[in-house]
Amino acid sequence: MGTSVLAPLPERMRPHSLKDYVGQKHLVGEGCILRNMIESGSISSFILWGPPGVGKTTLARIIADTLDREFYTLSAISSGVKDVREVIDGAKSKSLFSHAAAPILFIDEIHRFNKAQQDALLGAVESGTVVLVGATTENPSFEVITPLLSRCQVFVLKSLETEDLQALLDRAVSEDEILKERNIKIEETEALFRHSGGDGRKLLNILEIVVDALASNKEIIINNKTVTDCLQENIAIYDKNGEMHYDIISAFIKSIRGSDPNAAVYYLARMLDGGEDPLFIARRMCLSASEDVGLANPNALLLANATFQVVNQIGMPEARIPLSECAVYLASSPKSNASYLAIEKALQEARENKSRPVPLYLRNAPTKLMEELGYSDGYKYAHDYPGHFTDLEFMPEGLEGKAFYEPQPNAHEDKLKAYLKACWPKYYSEKK
């Protein structure tokens, strides 16, 4: 059955096979894990974790269609334990009268399911009554109960790349029943792609807004100016499904990073007024406290973590007050991203040089053979030396003197730098 031309463009353009599916080559490309599962006909429960508009729901439907499996779908926002049990009971009843393969149960925004709802799924997933496909924009490690998570693979979906967005755009203009009848000329795509933010659904919504706004023109010319003008005039339509959710959280975090407490509280209010999950906001502030404030004010992470705990305990509407307190504190704190930069540089080094051996004197020697081989021989116990410090080389051979952490100019890290420079002049010389 075809999709109604009255449906929104993203729904009209929803692909029904992997041939038309755009993006996620690391999962569905030739020889990749999800494609192999589909082609083998053997599918197990899994969770799709990624940002909005990257094809999570579409991929689940394609899998069900390709494998000819019955497809049930529930939204974690509107479904309760009763709905979950009804689907599971229906699947059990059908299995008594046929030998059909287990149906696919797709749960959108599974991170919003509470423990009782997730517990209701567990038995059916364990027994194979249903194949669970969950979709989430949140880290499932935090939001999905451990027994359920341990029975599901987690596949990470990525924001669409420019070439993916271009493929979506070209296909929509040439294949959609409505758009292909219009005289559309695309002169520029920069604004289209920038406003979409790697979200395919948002890209198609923007395209539809622009085309509808210019429908009276004989030739619909799409360039950066027409896109920007149309979005400014139709912001309510543009955001009709809450698509600015990620724009607002981005503005919130950037306001904290930019040390503007007033803007931070404003965007916090926008999110709370729009019904945003307060724990989602609190988690983001924990990350900002570490990434953006960091060692310039180590107390920031302590307060952010305490805020998360308090918000979890008291809920809304009272939670708005500690959320505001934390946002103001983080925005008003001095900033340093030195810890973030340090781990990124260290990770790059670790990936490029995985085989650098740990010096023998830093290795543990739990057996006699290891002692004979020199493990732990030459290790100096720092607390046996003045100032609880000895200049033992801790880096592997080839990395001596390499600094990943570089203190940034603020009161707290100035003290750290002075201490580290006294200990490790080869790492923290004047030139650094």
Backbone torsions as a table, in degrees:
resi	resn	phi	psi	omega
1	MET	NA	131.7	-179.2
2	GLY	-76.4	163.6	177.9
3	THR	-84.8	139.1	-179.4
4	SER	-62.1	140.5	177.1
5	VAL	-69.2	-11.7	176.8
6	LEU	-81.3	-13.8	179.4
7	ALA	-69.6	154.7	176.8
8	PRO	-60.8	156.7	-177.4
9	LEU	-55.5	-43.5	179.6
10	PRO	-58.0	-35.6	179.7
11	GLU	-73.9	-38.2	178.4
12	ARG	-64.6	-31.3	-176.3
13	MET	-95.8	6.3	-178.6
14	ARG	-62.8	122.2	-178.0
15	PRO	-72.5	154.7	-179.0
16	HIS	-116.2	4.1	177.4
17	SER	-150.0	161.7	179.6
18	LEU	-63.7	-23.5	-179.5
19	LYS	-59.7	-36.8	-177.3
20	ASP	-100.0	-0.8	-177.8
21	TYR	-76.1	133.2	-175.2
22	VAL	-108.0	133.5	175.6
23	GLY	91.0	179.4	175.5
24	GLN	58.0	40.3	179.8
25	LYS	-60.0	-28.8	-179.6
26	HIS	-67.2	-14.5	178.6
27	LEU	-109.6	-39.5	-172.7
28	VAL	-115.6	4.2	175.2
29	GLY	-69.3	168.1	-179.3
30	GLU	-55.3	127.9	177.1
31	GLY	80.5	1.2	-178.0
32	CYS	-89.7	164.4	-163.3
33	ILE	-60.8	-46.6	-177.9
34	LEU	-71.0	-38.3	177.1
35	ARG	-63.0	-40.2	178.7
36	ASN	-62.7	-40.2	178.1
37	MET	-63.1	-43.2	-178.9
38	ILE	-66.1	-46.4	-176.7
39	GLU	-68.6	-27.3	177.6
40	SER	-78.9	-16.2	-177.7
41	GLY	77.5	4.6	-179.3
42	SER	-111.9	108.4	-175.6
43	ILE	-120.0	135.9	177.1
44	SER	-116.9	168.8	-175.6
45	SER	-64.3	142.0	178.7
46	PHE	-154.8	165.3	179.0
47	ILE	-122.1	131.7	177.1
48	LEU	-98.7	116.3	-176.8
49	TRP	-114.5	120.5	178.8
50	GLY	-178.5	171.6	-178.6
51	PRO	-67.6	170.2	-179.7
52	PRO	-65.9	152.8	169.7
53	GLY	72.8	22.6	-179.5
54	VAL	-108.6	4.6	171.9
55	GLY	103.7	23.7	-178.8
56	LYS	-66.2	-52.3	179.9
57	THR	-63.8	-43.7	-179.4
58	THR	-59.5	-43.6	-179.1
59	LEU	-63.0	-40.6	178.4
60	ALA	-62.4	-41.8	179.7
61	ARG	-67.2	-39.8	179.0
62	ILE	-61.8	-42.7	179.4
63	ILE	-61.2	-45.1	179.7
64	ALA	-62.7	-43.4	179.9
65	ASP	-65.5	-44.7	-177.3
66	THR	-63.4	-39.7	-177.9
67	LEU	-91.2	1.3	-179.6
68	ASP	55.9	45.9	178.4
69	ARG	-101.7	145.4	172.1
70	GLU	-64.0	144.0	-172.2
71	PHE	-124.6	116.2	173.8
72	TYR	-107.6	143.7	178.2
73	THR	-133.9	136.3	176.9
74	LEU	-130.7	146.3	173.1
75	SER	-103.6	127.7	-178.8
76	ALA	-64.7	-18.5	179.8
77	ILE	-73.9	-39.4	-172.3
78	SER	-110.8	-3.9	-176.2
79	SER	-105.4	144.9	177.8
80	GLY	-116.3	-172.4	179.4
81	VAL	-58.5	-38.3	-179.4
82	LYS	-59.9	-43.2	179.5
83	ASP	-64.9	-39.9	178.9
84	VAL	-62.4	-45.6	-177.6
85	ARG	-67.9	-34.0	177.8
86	GLU	-63.5	-42.0	178.4
87	VAL	-64.9	-44.7	-179.2
88	ILE	-64.5	-42.4	178.9
89	ASP	-63.9	-38.0	177.8
90	GLY	-63.9	-40.8	178.8
91	ALA	-65.8	-39.2	178.4
92	LYS	-64.7	-42.9	-178.7
93	SER	-61.7	-43.3	-179.4
94	LYS	-66.9	-33.7	-178.9
95	SER	-68.3	-20.7	178.5
96	LEU	-73.5	-24.8	-174.9
97	PHE	-109.5	-2.4	179.4
98	SER	-149.8	168.2	178.2
99	HIS	-109.0	27.2	-179.4
100	ALA	-65.1	150.7	177.9
101	ALA	-64.5	157.0	-177.6
102	ALA	-58.3	136.4	178.4
103	PRO	-69.8	162.0	175.9
104	ILE	-96.3	126.1	175.5
105	LEU	-105.8	110.3	-179.3
106	PHE	-97.9	124.2	179.2
107	ILE	-118.5	111.0	179.8
108	ASP	-79.9	140.0	-179.3
109	GLU	55.8	49.2	-176.8
110	ILE	-60.0	-21.3	178.8
111	HIS	-64.5	-16.5	179.4
112	ARG	-88.6	-6.4	174.8
113	PHE	-70.6	134.4	176.2
114	ASN	-82.1	178.9	-175.2
115	LYS	-60.6	-41.6	-179.2
116	ALA	-62.6	-40.4	179.3
117	GLN	-67.3	-40.4	178.9
118	GLN	-69.4	-37.3	176.7
119	ASP	-60.5	-35.6	-179.9
120	ALA	-64.5	-24.7	179.4
121	LEU	-82.1	-27.2	-165.3
122	LEU	-56.7	-49.8	-177.3
123	GLY	-60.8	-41.1	-178.5
124	ALA	-68.3	-34.8	177.8
125	VAL	-70.9	-43.0	179.6
126	GLU	-61.2	-42.0	-175.8
127	SER	-81.9	-11.3	-178.0
128	GLY	80.5	14.5	177.5
129	THR	-61.5	-38.7	174.9
130	VAL	-132.8	155.1	167.8
131	VAL	-99.2	115.3	-178.5
132	LEU	-84.1	128.7	169.0
133	VAL	-122.1	109.5	178.7
134	GLY	-101.0	149.5	175.8
135	ALA	-123.9	135.7	-178.9
136	THR	-150.5	145.7	172.3
137	THR	-96.7	-2.9	-177.8
138	GLU	-111.0	152.7	179.5
139	ASN	-57.7	114.9	-176.7
140	PRO	-64.3	-20.5	177.9
141	SER	-61.3	-29.1	-179.5
142	PHE	-90.9	-28.1	-166.3
143	GLU	-109.9	-16.6	-177.3
144	VAL	-109.9	132.8	-177.1
145	ILE	-61.5	146.4	-173.4
146	THR	-57.3	-44.4	-179.8
147	PRO	-60.2	-36.3	179.2
148	LEU	-75.3	-41.8	-179.0
149	LEU	-62.9	-35.9	-178.2
150	SER	-68.2	-16.2	-179.7
151	ARG	-101.1	6.5	-178.6
152	CYS	-128.6	138.1	167.3
153	GLN	-77.3	150.4	177.1
154	VAL	-113.5	122.7	177.7
155	PHE	-111.3	128.3	-177.7
156	VAL	-94.9	122.7	176.7
157	LEU	-98.5	146.5	-175.1
158	LYS	-109.6	156.1	172.1
159	SER	-58.3	147.7	-177.1
160	LEU	-69.9	139.9	177.5
161	GLU	-81.1	168.9	-179.5
162	THR	-55.8	-43.2	-178.7
163	GLU	-65.4	-32.1	176.5
164	ASP	-67.5	-45.5	179.5
165	LEU	-62.6	-39.3	178.9
166	GLN	-63.8	-41.1	178.7
167	ALA	-63.2	-41.2	177.3
168	LEU	-61.8	-45.8	-178.0
169	LEU	-62.0	-47.6	-178.8
170	ASP	-62.4	-42.4	-178.9
171	ARG	-65.8	-40.4	-179.4
172	ALA	-63.6	-45.8	-177.4
173	VAL	-67.3	-34.4	-175.0
174	SER	-93.2	-21.8	-172.8
175	GLU	-116.5	-24.1	-178.9
176	ASP	-64.1	137.2	-174.9
177	GLU	-58.9	-32.7	-179.5
178	ILE	-87.7	-49.8	-173.9
179	LEU	-66.3	-33.8	-177.2
180	LYS	-68.9	-15.0	177.0
181	GLU	-88.5	-8.9	-179.9
182	ARG	-93.0	152.7	177.8
183	ASN	-90.0	85.1	-173.9
184	ILE	-104.0	129.3	176.6
185	LYS	-123.1	118.2	-179.6
186	ILE	-98.9	110.8	-178.5
187	GLU	-91.3	-36.6	-178.5
188	GLU	-140.8	149.0	-179.4
189	THR	-122.2	-5.1	-173.2
190	GLU	-57.1	-46.9	-178.9
191	ALA	-68.1	-39.9	177.1
192	LEU	-56.4	-50.2	-175.9
193	PHE	-71.7	-36.9	-179.2
194	ARG	-65.5	-45.1	-179.2
195	HIS	-71.0	-23.5	179.7
196	SER	-76.1	-28.7	177.0
197	GLY	60.6	33.3	179.7
198	GLY	79.1	11.3	-178.8
199	ASP	-104.2	111.4	-177.0
200	GLY	-63.9	-39.1	179.3
201	ARG	-64.0	-41.1	179.3
202	LYS	-65.7	-39.5	178.1
203	LEU	-58.1	-46.9	-178.5
204	LEU	-68.7	-35.2	176.1
205	ASN	-63.7	-43.1	178.6
206	ILE	-62.7	-44.7	179.2
207	LEU	-57.4	-43.5	-178.7
208	GLU	-66.7	-39.9	177.8
209	ILE	-60.1	-46.2	-177.9
210	VAL	-65.7	-45.0	-179.1
211	VAL	-63.3	-43.2	179.3
212	ASP	-64.4	-39.1	-178.7
213	ALA	-66.5	-29.0	-177.0
214	LEU	-107.1	17.1	-172.7
215	ALA	-60.5	-27.4	-177.5
216	SER	-77.3	-12.2	179.8
217	ASN	-78.1	143.5	176.7
218	LYS	-64.1	-37.9	176.3
219	GLU	-123.2	124.1	-179.8
220	ILE	-91.9	106.3	-178.3
221	ILE	-98.7	121.4	-178.9
222	ILE	-108.8	116.4	174.7
223	ASN	-140.6	-176.6	-175.5
224	ASN	-60.5	-38.0	-178.3
225	LYS	-69.0	-46.3	-177.8
226	THR	-65.0	-36.6	178.0
227	VAL	-64.2	-49.5	-178.5
228	THR	-62.9	-44.3	-179.6
229	ASP	-62.7	-44.2	-178.3
230	CYS	-65.4	-38.6	-179.7
231	LEU	-69.2	-37.2	178.4
232	GLN	-65.5	-35.5	-179.5
233	GLU	-80.3	-20.6	-173.8
234	ASN	-124.3	36.2	-174.5
235	ILE	-60.9	-33.4	179.1
236	ALA	-65.6	-39.5	178.0
237	ILE	-70.0	-41.8	-179.4
238	TYR	-56.8	-36.7	-176.4
239	ASP	-105.3	20.7	-172.0
240	LYS	-62.9	-25.0	179.0
241	ASN	-109.6	25.4	178.8
242	GLY	70.7	31.0	-174.5
243	GLU	-74.2	-9.1	177.8
244	MET	-88.8	7.0	178.3
245	HIS	-48.9	-52.3	-176.5
246	TYR	-76.3	-23.9	174.4
247	ASP	-68.0	-40.1	-176.3
248	ILE	-73.2	-41.9	178.0
249	ILE	-64.7	-33.9	176.8
250	SER	-64.7	-43.9	179.1
251	ALA	-64.7	-36.0	178.9
252	PHE	-62.2	-51.0	-177.9
253	ILE	-66.4	-38.2	-179.5
254	LYS	-70.3	-28.1	175.2
255	SER	-69.3	-39.8	174.9
256	ILE	-62.6	-47.5	-179.1
257	ARG	-61.0	-34.3	-179.2
258	GLY	-86.4	7.6	175.9
259	SER	60.9	40.6	176.5
260	ASP	-116.4	92.1	-177.8
261	PRO	-64.7	-29.4	-178.6
262	ASN	-69.1	-44.6	177.4
263	ALA	-66.3	-38.5	180.0
264	ALA	-60.3	-45.6	-179.8
265	VAL	-67.8	-35.3	177.8
266	TYR	-61.6	-49.2	-179.1
267	TYR	-68.8	-31.5	173.3
268	LEU	-60.1	-45.5	178.9
269	ALA	-62.0	-40.9	177.8
270	ARG	-58.3	-43.9	-178.7
271	MET	-68.0	-44.5	-179.3
272	LEU	-65.4	-41.6	179.1
273	ASP	-64.6	-28.9	179.4
274	GLY	-85.7	2.1	176.5
275	GLY	87.3	18.6	179.8
276	GLU	-63.3	146.3	176.6
277	ASP	-64.9	118.6	-177.5
278	PRO	-63.0	-28.1	177.9
279	LEU	-69.5	-32.3	174.7
280	PHE	-60.5	-44.2	179.7
281	ILE	-65.0	-43.7	-178.1
282	ALA	-63.6	-38.6	177.8
283	ARG	-63.5	-41.5	179.9
284	ARG	-64.1	-34.4	179.0
285	MET	-71.3	-32.5	174.5
286	CYS	-60.6	-43.7	179.3
287	LEU	-65.9	-43.0	179.9
288	SER	-63.8	-37.4	179.5
289	ALA	-60.0	-36.0	-179.3
290	SER	-84.3	-43.8	-174.4
291	GLU	-77.4	-40.7	-170.2
292	ASP	-101.8	-36.2	179.0
293	VAL	-91.2	-51.5	172.1
294	GLY	55.7	-139.0	-174.3
295	LEU	-77.1	-2.9	172.6
296	ALA	-67.6	-26.2	176.0
297	ASN	-155.0	85.0	-176.7
298	PRO	-59.2	-22.2	178.8
299	ASN	-66.5	-19.0	-177.7
300	ALA	-60.8	-43.0	-179.9
301	LEU	-66.6	-36.3	178.1
302	LEU	-63.3	-44.5	-179.6
303	LEU	-67.5	-40.8	-179.7
304	ALA	-63.2	-42.7	178.0
305	ASN	-65.1	-40.8	177.2
306	ALA	-63.1	-38.3	178.2
307	THR	-61.9	-43.7	178.4
308	PHE	-58.4	-44.9	-178.8
309	GLN	-64.7	-43.1	-179.2
310	VAL	-65.4	-44.8	179.5
311	VAL	-60.3	-39.4	178.8
312	ASN	-64.5	-32.5	-175.9
313	GLN	-83.3	-38.2	-171.4
314	ILE	-103.6	-24.4	178.7
315	GLY	67.9	-178.0	178.9
316	MET	-85.7	154.4	6.1
317	PRO	-86.9	-9.4	-175.7
318	GLU	-62.7	-28.9	-176.0
319	ALA	-62.6	-16.6	-179.3
320	ARG	-61.7	-28.5	-174.7
321	ILE	-74.1	-53.2	176.1
322	PRO	-63.9	-30.4	175.9
323	LEU	-62.8	-43.2	178.9
324	SER	-65.8	-42.6	178.9
325	GLU	-57.8	-46.0	-177.8
326	CYS	-67.1	-43.3	-179.5
327	ALA	-60.3	-44.0	179.4
328	VAL	-64.4	-42.6	-178.5
329	TYR	-63.1	-46.4	-179.5
330	LEU	-64.0	-44.5	-179.3
331	ALA	-64.6	-32.0	-176.3
332	SER	-87.9	-4.7	-178.6
333	SER	-83.0	152.2	170.4
334	PRO	-62.2	157.2	-171.7
335	LYS	-118.5	144.7	172.6
336	SER	-155.5	129.8	174.5
337	ASN	-108.6	24.8	-175.7
338	ALA	-62.3	-39.7	-179.6
339	SER	-67.0	-40.0	177.1
340	TYR	-61.6	-47.9	-179.9
341	LEU	-63.7	-36.4	-178.6
342	ALA	-63.5	-46.2	-177.8
343	ILE	-70.9	-32.8	177.5
344	GLU	-65.1	-42.7	178.7
345	LYS	-67.9	-39.5	179.5
346	ALA	-66.8	-39.0	177.4
347	LEU	-63.3	-41.6	178.3
348	GLN	-61.9	-43.6	177.9
349	GLU	-62.9	-41.9	-178.9
350	ALA	-64.7	-38.0	179.9
351	ARG	-69.4	-37.6	-176.2
352	GLU	-79.7	-25.3	-177.0
353	ASN	-135.0	70.3	-175.4
354	LYS	-72.1	-21.3	-168.0
355	SER	-101.0	8.2	179.4
356	ARG	-63.3	120.7	-176.4
357	PRO	-73.1	144.7	173.7
358	VAL	-70.3	132.3	178.5
359	PRO	-52.4	141.4	-176.0
360	LEU	-55.9	-39.3	-175.7
361	TYR	-70.7	-11.0	176.1
362	LEU	-96.4	-3.9	-178.0
363	ARG	-86.7	149.9	176.3
364	ASN	-74.4	150.6	-179.3
365	ALA	-128.8	72.4	-176.7
366	PRO	-77.2	-12.8	-178.8
367	THR	-121.5	161.5	179.4
368	LYS	-62.6	-40.0	179.9
369	LEU	-60.4	-42.6	-179.9
370	MET	-64.0	-36.4	176.3
371	GLU	-63.1	-43.7	-179.7
372	GLU	-65.0	-30.4	179.1
373	LEU	-79.3	-4.8	176.5
374	GLY	97.4	6.2	178.5
375	TYR	-61.3	132.4	177.1
376	SER	74.4	-7.1	-179.5
377	ASP	-70.0	123.4	179.9
378	GLY	97.8	-1.4	178.4
379	TYR	-70.0	137.4	178.9
380	LYS	-110.4	122.6	-179.0
381	TYR	-79.3	112.8	-170.3
382	ALA	-55.6	-34.7	-175.6
383	HIS	-72.1	-10.0	177.1
384	ASP	-85.8	0.0	-173.8
385	TYR	-117.0	155.9	179.6
386	PRO	-56.2	136.8	179.7
387	GLY	69.7	11.5	179.7
388	HIS	56.8	39.9	-178.3
389	PHE	-145.9	139.8	169.8
390	THR	-140.1	140.5	-173.1
391	ASP	-82.8	51.9	173.9
392	LEU	-69.5	141.4	177.9
393	GLU	-80.8	117.9	-178.0
394	PHE	-99.2	-18.6	-179.0
395	MET	-76.2	151.5	172.7
396	PRO	-65.4	161.9	177.6
397	GLU	-58.7	132.3	-179.3
398	GLY	101.5	-14.0	179.8
399	LEU	-116.7	10.8	-179.2
400	GLU	-58.6	130.0	176.8
401	GLY	83.1	4.9	-179.1
402	LYS	-88.2	127.4	-179.0
403	ALA	-105.3	124.5	172.7
404	PHE	-95.3	-41.1	178.3
405	TYR	-90.6	122.3	177.5
406	GLU	-122.3	107.4	-178.1
407	PRO	-55.7	141.8	179.2
408	GLN	-101.8	159.7	-173.3
409	PRO	-73.8	97.0	172.1
410	ASN	-156.5	164.6	-170.7
411	ALA	-56.6	-44.7	-176.2
412	HIS	-71.1	-44.5	-177.2
413	GLU	-76.9	-19.8	172.1
414	ASP	-61.4	-39.2	177.9
415	LYS	-68.5	-41.7	177.7
416	LEU	-61.6	-42.0	-178.0
417	LYS	-64.2	-41.0	-179.9
418	ALA	-62.7	-42.4	179.2
419	TYR	-65.4	-47.7	-178.0
420	LEU	-65.3	-36.4	178.8
421	LYS	-64.6	-38.8	178.1
422	ALA	-66.3	-36.1	-179.1
423	CYS	-79.3	-44.0	-169.6
424	TRP	-128.9	71.0	-179.7
425	PRO	-60.3	-27.4	-180.0
426	LYS	-70.2	-23.5	177.0
427	TYR	-90.6	-38.3	-169.7
428	TYR	-123.7	62.7	176.4
429	SER	-78.4	175.5	-178.6
430	GLU	-59.7	-35.0	-176.9
431	LYS	-65.7	-20.4	178.1
432	LYS	-84.9	NA	NA
